[in-house]
Amino acid sequence: MPSAEDRTFHRFFQDTLKRVPKNLALSADGETHTYEDLWEKSGWLARMLLRAGLAPGERVGLWLPNGVELILSYLAISRTGAVAIPINTRFRRDELTYLFGHSGLSVLICPGTFLGTDFCNLLREAAPDLAARPGGECATSHIPSLRRALTTSDAPPSGFCSFWGFLQEGRTLPGGPLERAESAVRPEDTCLLMYTSGSTATPKGVLLKHASCARKPLALTKRLGLRDDDRFYTAMPISHAAGLFSGWWLAAAVGGPLFTHSRFDAEAALKTISRERITVERSFPTLVKDQLELLAGGGKDYDISCLRTGLSSSLSPDVFEKLADVIGPHEYVNNFGFTEATGVVTLSDPGDPPEVRWGKMGKPLDGMEVRISDPDSGAPRPAGEEGEIFVRGWAMMKGYHDPGPDVPPPFDLDGWYRSGDLGYLDRDGYLTYLGRVRERLRVGGENVSPEEVSVFLRRHPAVEAAEVFGVPDERLGEIPVAIIQRKPGAEFSEEALLHYCRESIAGFKIPRHIRFVGKMPLNSSHKINRRKLRQEFLDEMGCDSGE
């Protein structure tokens, strides 16, 4: 395949379109679309966005589940020169208020309802004074930059426009403005603004350029040995880095079909993999374990022997072994990456021995470099020694959007990025991942900052102190636990605190267990002794530490 170093993302997609215009490109909840269809309809949407005044570099929030609306929006925004902001559909008032304000988005696209949640009402929680303006625009003092809200609802409420009605209006518009806009976009321009919680209390906005977004899927395709006849499946949100960078984009790189669902269901996934003869799956440990559990429970009607390879982050060797029991010899691989590097940084080769593919995170992609350094001094460490993982290369972000005065520069003078992750390289250059320099939880594929949740809990008027940590969980990998010290004289229940959480933060961040203590234990530095609290909780539950 040709190099994508000097291409925009929409040119990358267009090159695939020219090869296979009639190929099936997307099947989302059973609704199918060809490459030609996606390109045509994304053009209608792009023409309307331009007519509505969307300018190069302006930001469009994509608060959407997996589906054709999300894919069309990604393509349309790329073609206009604007910047797409994928937004987690599980975010609630507090997360949304921060993201909407920080990003400065001009347009927001959201569903009507999804999984029983009214998204238009959620926007009104973050922007209570949202009001309709002439010409289909809107305005709110809470998000001053927002001037248009589109919803996929059949009956948009006041202040919202119909996504599909808006798109259809673009069908008869002249193509000249869009052609000029497409030609003006440069590979170094920003394509995506993605928010990641990382290990800090305040999410960071990562600016990713077109050139990286166009080159990354080809680098992954080469390493994985993907073929033109491969068929792809992911239930990971395409608003997430993993589902986007190494889910949809892999299918687009080879011109194959991507099958997906708006929500994950192990049975639906297995039915799709079996019926559609899926060969490549993008997943994470919780999803793989759920599928294997269903198969072990008598799912003999599913034939997933067609699966040849797949990507997952931090799958344990025992899960790889169970996969081998089900589908026979396979080429599933582990990988290591993060949003600031446009996803995957290191990846195993499918031809690596199982003990390498199952126990390590592979080698850096071509053109990317990984170094292990002392977490304090930054001095390089030799093979076999643990340290912080430093990364540099073509896939790295442009920088952070509006990082604030207290955030240090993301790159050192030699271009190295400090990942905040711990690991070591063996003598052959394979990376082993060991966790975070600063603690971060991985809850069913979602990154959770304990400090972010602790800060939120401490805002409750009856909470004196709160400490959040993770404990092992068989299904989700980790779950958050909260230890709470009430203010003197305050009385409230676990259920009351959970209700407080449900109103404002995403479900995956909500502590699964809450314990109340009279006084927090302190360490020698007079800080809350999180290690002691965690061990006492594990002892109470009769669990191992998992460390």
N, C-alpha and C positions, 0 to 999 in steps of 0.2 A: 504494500500500500504506500501511497505517496506521503511525504513528510507533511505534518500539519503545523510546523513551527511558524509559518507566516500566514496562517489562516484565521479568520474569525470563526466563531462557533457555527454561525448559520451557513458559512461556506463549507465547513466540514460536513454538515448535514446535507447540504445541496449536492456535494460530490457523491454521497451515497444515493441520493434521489436520482441522479443522472444514470447510475448503474442499474438500479432496481426500482423504478417508479411504481410498478404494480405489485411489488412484494408487500405482504402483510407487515405492518410496522408496529401496531399496537392492538392488543386485545385487553381491555380493561373492564372487569366485571361482565365479560361476554360481548361488549360492544367493540367492533373491529374497525380498523382504519389502515389504509395503505400509506406508503411514504408520500405518494402523490397527493393523497387526500389531506394529510397533515400539513404539507407545504402550502397547498392552496388555501386552506381555511386559516392557517396562521397568517397568510398574507392579507386576508380580509380583516382580521383582527388588528394587524399592524397598521393597515391603512386608516382604520378608524381611530386608533390611538394617535396617529400623527395628525389627523384632522382635528382631534380634540385638543391638540396643542402639546402633546408629549414631546419633550426635547431630548437630544442626546445627553446622557449622563443622569437624567432624572430617574427616580426610583419607583418601581412598581412592586407592591407587596402581593405575593402569591400564597394566600392562606387557604390552600386547597388540598384535599386528599388525592390519592392516586387516581388518575382518570384522564380523559382526553382534554378536559379544560386546562389541566396543569401543563400537559405537554404542548398544547397549542400556545399557551401563554409564554412558556419559556422561549419557544421559537420566535413568536411575534416580537417579544421584547428585544431579543438579540438582533433581529432584523432592523429595528428602529434606532438602535444605538443607545437605548435606555438600559437600565440596570435592574435585573430581577432580584427580588428579596424573597427567598423561600421562607415560609413561616409555619412552624409546627402547629398542626390542627389541635393539639392537646393543650396549647397555651391558654391561659385564662387572664383575668383582668390585670393583675400586677405585671406579668411578663409582657402582655400586649401594650400596656401603657408605656412601659420603658421602650420597647422596640419601635412602636409607632413614632414616638417622640424623637428617639435617637437617630433613626434612619432617615427621617425627613421625606418619607414616601409621598408621592403625588397621587398615585392611583392604588386602590386596594381591590383585589378580586377574591371573593369568598363564596362558599356554598350558602344555600339557604339553611338547611339543616343537615347535620351529619352525625350519625351515632346518637341521635336523640337530642343534640345540642343545636339551639338556634343561634347561628353565627351573626346574624344581623343584630340580634339583641346583645350579643357579646360585644360587638363594636360600640353599641350605644352605652354599654357599661363603661367602656374606656373613654367614650366621647358623648356624654349625655346631651349636649346641645347640637348634635348632628342635625343639619337642616338641608332641605333641597334648595338648589339654586337654579336659575334659568338654564336651559340647554342641557339638562341632565347632570349638571354639576352639583356638588355639595360643599358644605363648609362647617367647620367646628373649631372653636377656640382651643380645644384640647389637642388637636393635631393640625396646627396652622397650615402645614404644607399640603394636606389632603384636599383635593378638589374633585375627585370622582371615585365613587364606590360602585363596583359591579358585583352582582350576585347571580349565581346559577339558579336561584329560586324562580319558579314559574310565576310567582306573584311578588315582585320586589316591593318592599315597604318604602315609605317616603324617605327620600335621600339616597336611594339606591337605584341603579339601572340594571336592566336585564343583560347578563353577559351574552347570551345567545342572540338577543335582539340587537345588541350593539355590534356583535360580530357580523351578523347578516347584513347590516347597513353597509358594511365595507365591501360587500360583494360587487357593487356597481361603481365604486369609486375608481378614478383613474389610477394607474399604477406608477406614474412618473415620480411622485413624491417618495414612494417607498423605494424605488430603484435608486434614487439619489441618496436616501438615508442609508441604505445597505452599503453603497459604495463608499460612504464617508466613514464607516466604522473601521477602525484599525486594530490589528492583532493585539496591540498593547493597551487598548481601551479596557475599562472594567466591564465585565460581563455579568458577574454575580456579586451580591453582598450577602454573605451567609453569617448568621449569628451562631456562636458556639459558647456554651457555658464554661468549657475548660475546667480549670480548678480554682477559679476566682468567683467572687460573689457577684460581680457585674459582667454580664455577657459582652463579648467583643464582636464587633462587626468586621468580618474578613473580606477584603477586596480581592477578587480573583479576575484575572485578565482572560480575554478571549483566546489568546495563543495557548495558554495552559489548558483551558477547557477543550480546545480542539485537539491538542496533542496527547493528553492523558489517555483517552480511550484507545488510541492506536498503540501506545506503549504497553497498556495492559493486554490488548489483543495479541501483540507479539509475544509477550512473556507466557501467556496462557495457551498459545497455539490455537486460537479460535479459528473457526472455519466459516465459510459462507453459508453452509447449511445448518449452523447451530441455531437452536431455539432457546429463548431465555425466559426465566421466571424470577420475579422478586415480589415479595409482599412488603418489603421495607419501604417506608415512605420515600417517595421521590423528592420530597422536600428536605430529606436528610442527605448529607454528603455521600454516604455509602450507597443508598438507593439510586441517587442521581449519577454520581461519578462512575460507579462500577456496576450499575444496574442498567438503566435505560441507555446510557452512553455506549456500553459494550454492544448492545443490539444494533444501535445506529452505526457503529463502526464497521460491522460486517454486513449490514443490510438485512439482518434477520428480524424475526418478530419478538416483541416483548409481551409476555403475558403477566398481568398483575391484577390485584384486587385492591379495593379502597380500604379494606381492613383485612388483617391476617386471621385466617381460620385454617387450622391444620388439615381438616378434612377437605376443604375447598382447594387448598394448595396441592394435596396429594392427588385429588381428582384431576386437576389441571395438568400436573406433571405427567400423570399416567395417560390421560386422553390426548394431550398435545405433544407427547413424546419430547418433553423438555430435556435438553442436554446440558444446560448451564444454569445454575441457580446462584443468586446473590442473597445471602442470608446472614444471620447472626445467631449465636449459640442458643438463645431461647427458642427461636423458631425451629431450628434443626432438632432440638430436643423434643419439642411438641410433636413434630412429625414422626420421629422415631418412636415416641411413646404410643402414638396412635397405631403405628404399624405393629408394634409389639403386642398391642391389645387385641389383635385379631384382624388387622387391616389387610387381609389377603387378597382383597379385590383390586388392590392398587399394584400396578406394575411400574416401578420407578427405575428399572434397570437401564432405561435410556439415559439417565443422568451420567455424564462423564466427568464433569468438573464443576467447581463452584468456589466462591470466595466467602470466607467468614473470618472475622477478627477474633482471635484468642479462643478458638475451638480447642477443647482439651483432647489429648490422645485417645481417651476412652470413647469419646463421641466419634472420632474418626474411625475407630475400630468397629463401632456399631454400624456406621455407614457401610463399611466393607462387608459386614455380615449381611446387610440388606441388599446392596447393589453389586457386591463383588468388588474386584479391584477398581479403584477410582483415582481421579486426579484432583480431588478437592485440596485446596491450599489455604493456609493461614496467611494473613497479611498484617502489616502495620502501617498506619497512616493517620492523618488528621486534616481538618478542614484547611488549615493554613498552607498545606502542601497540595491542595486540590485532590485530597483523598490519599490513595495508596502511595506509600513511599517504598516499602520493601515487600516483595512477593516471592513465594517459592516458585520454582519451575515444576510443571506437572510431572516431569521426568525424574525429579529428585526422589530418593528413596523414601518410603513412608515415614521412617523415624525422623527424617529431616523435615518433610512437609508437615508432619503432625506436631512436632515439638518446637519448631522454630518459625520465625516470621519471614524467612527468605532473605534475598539479597536486594539491594537498591535497584530500582528501575534504571535503564540506560540513561545516563546524563544526570542522575541524582547521586548525591554523596551523603553518607552517614558517618558520623564520628562519635565516639564515646569520650566524654570529658568529665572532669571533676565538677560536681555540681556547684561548688563554691568558687573555685578559681577559674574554671573553664579550660584548664590545661588538659590536653589529650591524654587518654589512657590507652594502654596496649591491649591487644587481643586477649580476651578471657577475663578482663577486669571490668567490674560493674561501674556504671556511671550514668550521667545524664546523656540522652540521645540528642545530638546536634544534627541538623539537616540543612543542606543547601542544594540549589539546582534550579532548573528551568520551571518547575511546577510550583515554586513558592509564590505566595501571595504578593500583591503590590504593597500591602501594609494594612493597618487597621483604620477603619473609618472613625474619625473623631475620638481618638483613644483617651483624651484627657491629659492634663499636665503631669499626672503622677505615674503614667505608664511609660516605662523605659522603651527606647528604640527596639523594635523586634529583631533586628539583625545586627551582628557585630561588624567591625570594619572589614572583615574578610567575607561577609555575606552569610555567615552561619546563623541559623535560627535555633534557639533553645526550646526544645519541645516540652520540657517539664516532665518527660517520661524517663524511666529508668530501664537500662538494659545492658547487654554486652554483645560484642561481636566475637565470633570464633575465628580461628586462623583462616578459614575459608571464606570469611566475609558474611556469614549468616548471622542475622540478628535474633537474639532472644529478648523478649519483652518481659519486664519484671514489675511494672506498675508505675505509679506516679511519684514524682519527687514530692509533690504535695498531694495529699489524699484526694481522690476523686472516685465517685461511685459509678458503676456501670449497671444500671437497672434495666434488664431486659433489652439491651441495645441502646438505651438512652443514657447520656452523660448527665450526672447530677453532682452539683457542688454542695457538699455538706454545709459549707459556710453560708452559701446563699439561702438554704433552707433554715439554718439557725438564725440568721438575721431576720428572716420573715417571721419566724415564730416569736422572736423577742419583741416584735412590734405589737403583739397582742397585749392589751392593756393590763391583763392579770398575770403576765409572765415576767418573772424576775430574771431568770436565766434559762437558756436552752442550749443543748449540745446535741448535734446530729452526727451519726456515724453509720457505717455500713456493716452488715453481717451477711454471711453466706446464705444463699437460697438456692435450692435444687433446681427450680425452674427458671428464675430470673437472673441467676448468677449472684446478684447482691440485692439487698433491700435496705432502705433507710430506717433507722430507729432514732427516736427522739427521747432525750431525758430532759424533764421540765422541772424547774423550781418555781413554785407559785410565789407571787408577791404576798407579803404578810396580810393575813385576813382574807385573801382571795379564795374562792371556792368555784371550781369548774371541772367538768368531767372530760375524759378522753374523747367522748363523742362530740362534745362542744368544740374542742380544739380541732378535731377532724373536720367538722362542719366549716370552721373558719378557714381551714386549708382548702377545702373543695371549692370555696367561693372564689379563690384568688390565684391558686397555682396549679400547674399541671398534675394530673393524677400520679404520674411516675415519680414525682418529687415528694409526694405525701408520705410521711412515716407510716410504715406498716405496724409498728408497735410504738406505744407511748408509755413511758414510765415517769411517775412523779417522785421526786426526792425532797426531803426537808432542806438539805443543803448540798451544794455541789462540792465534791472533793477537789482539793487543790494540790498541785505538784510543788516542787521546791522553788519554782519560779512564780508561785502564787497564781498560776493559770489553771483553768479547769483541767482536771486530769482525765482526758478523753479515753486514754488507754485503760485506766482503771474502770471507768464507767462501762466501757465495751466488754471488758472481761467479766465484770459482775453480771451483765446482762446475759452473756453467753453461758456462764455458770448456772444462772437461773433457768435458762432454757435447756440446759444439758447438751450444749453444742460445742463442737471444736471451734477454735479461733478462725480456721480457714487460712491461716498465714503460714 
